[in-house]
Amino acid sequence: MNTVIDWLFANIIGENAIFLGLIALCGLLLQKKNARETFIGVIKTILGYYIFTAGSNLAISALQVINTTLTPSLGVESGIVQTSGTFMIYLAEGMKYLAPRIMPLFIVSWFVHILLVKIFNKFFKAVYLTVHKALEFMCILMIFFYSVMGWEGIMLYIPVVAFSALWWTISPMLTYKTSMEITDGGFCLGHGNQFGAFIADKIGGFFGDPEKDDTNNLHLPGFLNIFSDSTMNLTISMVITFLLTWGIVTFIGNPTAIGALNESAGEYNSFVYMIIQGFQFGAGAVILLQGVNMFLSSLIPAFQGISEKVIPGSVPAVDCIAYFGFSPISVILSFISYLSAGILCTVMCLIFKTPIFLFFAVPSAFFDSASIGVFANRKGGWKAVIAVGFICGLISHIFGGVLAYEMGILAEGIAAPSIDSNLIPSIIFMIFRLFI
């Protein structure tokens, strides 16, 4: 039985593009679309997701250069860094007892989530479709309840399934109303930063006027008007970020940092190499957004079949990147603000020589903060984007350290890459630790 489940997860459920393609297929069949429309809808959903993934990987690989060169510049060799959520999955898979139970528990948890949405559709309307983020959250729970609490069997299964299904069901609803306004009823957020978006939704209005300060209405003077174009905005901002990194490493970095930069640059001059990385990030972002637009344009209409026939009134909860195009300048402002909070945490750890050292993480800052910025802008304009981005950056980095401590993985030096996956499990774990 486990072998069959392993195969299904490795080849279908765990492969996001195929999984979303199947969701699209079910929706189109329920709408009784003809073979041609069904075929095109499924292919565009799968292809769009793979295009999105290719762009995402290109952008992430460029961003990782900043971490690998700045970390040694700070003169530290160990600490907690917010890394890819797949590391949490790999960590769980590396535990002999947990490995064969991950996929069965995920399937059970996801169907419990679907059942909750079906039964309590008046209150919960979102079907969580970002599989890798859902799996990351569940694996964090599995590691804690097994390795820290020492639970096995039914004692392990119940809290993992319950907390996973409940969070996937409840969290997209935190910003459901605002999501429906932003996306014109198309989809809501399901990426691991729903609570961050909720903070933006609730306090953003205290910082500014959503109409007067809307980033989409910013009229930049003269030459700066090029930043009104999302592609130019993102690319130029990231080229500047890479050049600042080059300056820090070159002029104040230690030999290890300079060596890491030169090794990354290879045959290129390090200055030119960093400029190229900025443009590669821009290219990745453009590809990424094109992929998102393609798979959403096919998935959302297909999902209407599921909404009408199976779970009336339901909407898909999707990846945070789907929000980027609604307010491109908010994406950049929130990223800079969120990252600034992470850098502050790193500097404070250096000054006070804290036992748990918190590294700022550029990829996490970009992907976790960007959609939060879109929600903040909706409620309080650019002032809210900057303020909320900074607040969420502090919360995510601080609770990244808390999570690593609560899970007993300080030696591994990793935390989750999103505010929800750091904050929510940390709170759950602190409560359960009271009973140890």
Residue pairs with C-beta under 8 A, 6 or more apart in sequence:
2 100
2 103
2 104
5 103
5 104
5 107
6 100
6 103
8 103
9 103
9 106
9 107
11 18
12 18
12 19
12 22
13 19
13 103
13 106
13 107
13 131
14 103
14 131
14 135
16 49
16 53
16 130
16 131
16 132
17 45
17 46
17 49
17 50
17 53
18 46
19 129
19 131
20 45
20 46
20 49
20 129
20 295
20 299
21 42
21 43
21 45
21 46
21 49
23 45
23 129
23 299
23 302
23 303
23 306
23 316
24 41
24 42
24 45
24 298
24 299
24 302
24 303
25 38
25 41
25 42
25 302
26 302
26 305
26 306
27 301
27 302
27 303
27 304
27 305
27 306
28 37
28 38
28 41
28 42
28 302
28 305
29 38
29 305
30 305
30 306
30 308
30 309
30 310
31 302
31 304
31 305
31 308
33 41
40 298
41 298
41 301
41 302
42 298
44 294
44 295
44 297
44 298
45 295
45 298
45 299
45 302
46 295
47 294
47 295
48 291
48 292
48 293
48 294
48 295
48 296
48 297
48 298
49 291
49 295
50 291
51 287
51 288
51 290
51 291
51 294
51 295
52 287
52 288
52 290
52 291
52 292
52 294
52 295
52 319
52 321
53 291
54 287
54 288
54 291
55 283
55 284
55 285
55 286
55 287
55 288
55 289
55 290
55 291
56 284
56 288
56 321
57 284
58 280
58 281
58 283
58 284
58 287
58 288
59 280
59 281
59 284
59 285
59 288
59 366
60 84
60 284
60 363
61 280
61 284
62 238
62 242
62 277
62 278
62 280
62 281
62 284
63 281
63 362
63 363
63 366
64 362
64 363
65 242
65 245
65 264
65 274
65 277
66 241
66 242
66 245
66 362
67 81
67 359
67 361
67 362
67 363
68 260
68 264
69 245
69 249
69 253
69 257
69 260
69 261
69 264
70 245
70 248
70 249
70 257
71 81
71 257
71 359
72 253
72 254
72 256
72 257
72 260
73 248
73 249
73 252
73 253
73 254
73 257
74 346
74 350
75 254
76 350
76 357
76 359
78 357
78 413
79 349
79 356
79 357
79 358
79 359
79 413
80 356
80 357
80 358
80 359
80 400
80 401
80 404
80 410
80 413
80 414
80 415
81 359
81 361
81 413
81 414
81 415
82 359
82 361
82 364
82 396
82 397
82 400
82 414
82 415
82 416
82 417
82 418
82 422
83 361
83 364
83 414
83 415
83 417
84 363
84 417
85 132
85 133
85 135
85 136
85 192
85 416
85 417
85 418
85 421
86 132
86 136
87 414
88 136
88 139
88 140
88 143
88 414
88 416
88 421
89 102
89 132
89 135
89 136
89 139
91 139
91 143
91 409
91 412
91 414
92 98
92 99
92 102
92 139
92 142
92 143
93 99
93 102
95 143
95 146
95 147
97 146
97 152
98 142
98 143
98 146
101 142
101 156
101 157
102 135
102 138
102 139
102 142
105 138
105 142
105 157
105 160
105 161
106 134
106 135
106 138
106 164
108 157
108 161
109 134
109 138
109 160
109 161
109 164
109 165
109 168
110 128
110 134
110 165
110 168
112 161
112 162
112 165
113 127
113 128
113 164
113 165
113 168
113 169
114 127
114 311
116 124
116 165
116 166
116 169
117 124
117 125
117 126
117 127
117 169
117 311
117 314
118 310
118 311
121 311
121 312
121 313
121 314
123 173
124 169
124 170
124 173
125 173
125 176
125 313
125 314
125 315
126 169
126 172
126 173
126 176
126 188
126 190
126 314
126 315
126 316
126 317
127 303
127 306
127 311
127 314
127 315
127 316
127 317
128 134
128 168
128 169
128 172
128 190
128 317
129 190
129 316
129 317
129 318
130 190
130 191
130 192
130 317
130 318
130 319
133 190
133 191
133 192
133 319
133 418
133 421
134 164
134 168
134 190
136 192
136 416
136 421
137 164
137 167
137 168
137 192
137 420
137 421
137 424
137 425
138 160
138 164
140 403
140 407
140 416
140 421
140 425
141 159
141 160
141 163
141 164
141 425
141 428
142 156
142 160
143 407
143 409
144 406
144 407
144 425
144 428
144 429
144 432
145 151
145 155
145 156
145 159
145 160
145 432
146 152
146 156
147 407
147 408
148 406
148 407
148 408
148 429
148 433
148 436
149 432
149 436
151 159
163 428
167 420
167 424
168 190
168 317
171 190
171 194
171 195
171 420
172 179
172 188
172 189
172 190
172 194
172 317
173 188
174 194
174 195
174 197
174 198
174 201
175 188
175 189
175 194
175 197
175 198
175 201
175 375
176 188
178 197
178 201
178 375
178 378
178 379
179 187
179 188
179 189
180 188
180 315
181 378
182 323
182 326
182 374
182 375
182 378
183 322
183 323
183 326
185 315
186 296
186 300
186 315
187 296
187 300
187 315
187 316
187 317
187 318
187 322
188 315
188 316
188 317
188 318
189 197
189 317
189 318
189 320
189 323
189 371
190 316
190 317
190 318
190 319
191 318
191 319
191 320
191 371
191 418
192 320
192 368
192 416
192 417
192 418
192 419
192 420
192 421
193 320
193 368
193 369
193 371
193 372
193 392
193 418
193 419
193 420
194 420
195 419
195 420
195 423
195 424
196 368
196 369
196 372
196 392
196 395
196 396
196 418
196 419
196 420
197 371
197 372
197 375
199 372
199 388
199 391
199 392
199 395
200 372
200 373
200 375
200 376
200 379
200 384
200 388
200 392
201 375
201 378
201 379
203 379
203 384
203 388
203 391
204 210
204 375
204 376
204 377
204 378
204 379
204 380
204 384
204 388
205 379
205 380
205 384
206 380
206 384
207 376
207 380
207 381
207 383
207 384
207 386
207 387
207 388
208 380
208 381
208 382
208 383
208 384
209 380
209 381
210 377
210 378
210 379
210 380
210 381
210 384
211 217
211 381
212 381
213 380
213 381
213 382
213 383
213 384
214 377
214 381
214 382
215 327
215 329
215 330
215 333
215 377
215 381
215 382
215 385
216 327
216 329
216 377
218 228
218 329
218 382
219 225
219 228
220 226
220 227
220 228
226 232
226 233
226 236
227 233
227 236
227 237
227 329
228 329
230 289
230 325
230 328
230 329
231 282
231 285
231 286
233 328
233 329
233 332
234 281
234 282
234 285
234 328
234 331
234 332
235 278
235 279
235 281
235 282
235 285
237 332
237 336
238 278
238 281
238 282
239 275
239 278
239 279
239 282
240 278
241 278
242 274
242 275
242 277
242 278
242 281
243 271
243 274
243 275
243 278
245 274
246 261
246 270
246 271
246 274
249 257
249 258
249 260
249 261
250 258
250 261
250 270
253 261
261 270
262 270
264 273
265 272
265 273
265 274
266 273
268 276
288 321
289 321
289 324
289 325
292 319
292 321
292 322
292 324
292 325
293 325
296 318
296 322
299 316
299 318
300 316
303 314
303 315
303 316
306 314
307 313
307 314
307 315
320 367
320 368
320 370
320 371
321 367
321 370
321 371
323 370
323 371
323 374
324 331
324 370
324 371
324 374
326 374
327 373
327 374
327 377
327 378
329 382
330 370
330 373
330 374
330 376
330 377
330 382
330 385
331 370
331 373
331 374
333 373
333 382
333 385
333 386
333 389
334 369
334 370
334 372
334 373
334 374
334 376
334 385
334 386
334 388
334 389
335 365
335 366
335 369
335 370
335 373
335 389
336 389
337 369
337 373
337 385
337 386
337 387
337 388
337 389
337 390
337 393
338 365
338 368
338 369
338 372
338 389
338 390
338 392
338 393
338 396
339 360
339 362
339 365
339 366
339 369
339 393
340 390
340 393
341 389
341 390
341 391
341 392
341 393
341 394
341 397
342 358
342 359
342 360
342 361
342 365
342 393
342 396
342 397
343 360
344 394
345 358
345 360
345 394
345 397
345 398
346 357
346 358
346 359
346 360
348 354
349 356
349 357
349 358
350 357
356 401
356 404
356 405
356 410
358 397
358 398
358 400
358 401
360 397
361 417
363 417
364 396
364 417
364 418
365 393
367 417
367 418
368 392
368 396
368 417
368 418
368 419
369 389
369 392
369 393
372 388
372 389
372 392
372 419
373 385
373 388
373 389
375 388
376 384
376 385
376 387
376 388
376 389
377 384
377 385
380 387
380 388
392 419
395 419
395 422
395 423
396 418
396 419
396 422
396 423
399 419
399 422
399 423
399 426
400 415
400 416
400 422
401 415
402 422
402 426
402 430
403 415
403 416
403 421
403 422
403 425
403 426
403 429
404 410
404 412
404 413
404 414
404 415
406 425
406 426
406 429
406 430
406 433
407 425
407 429
415 422
416 422
416 425
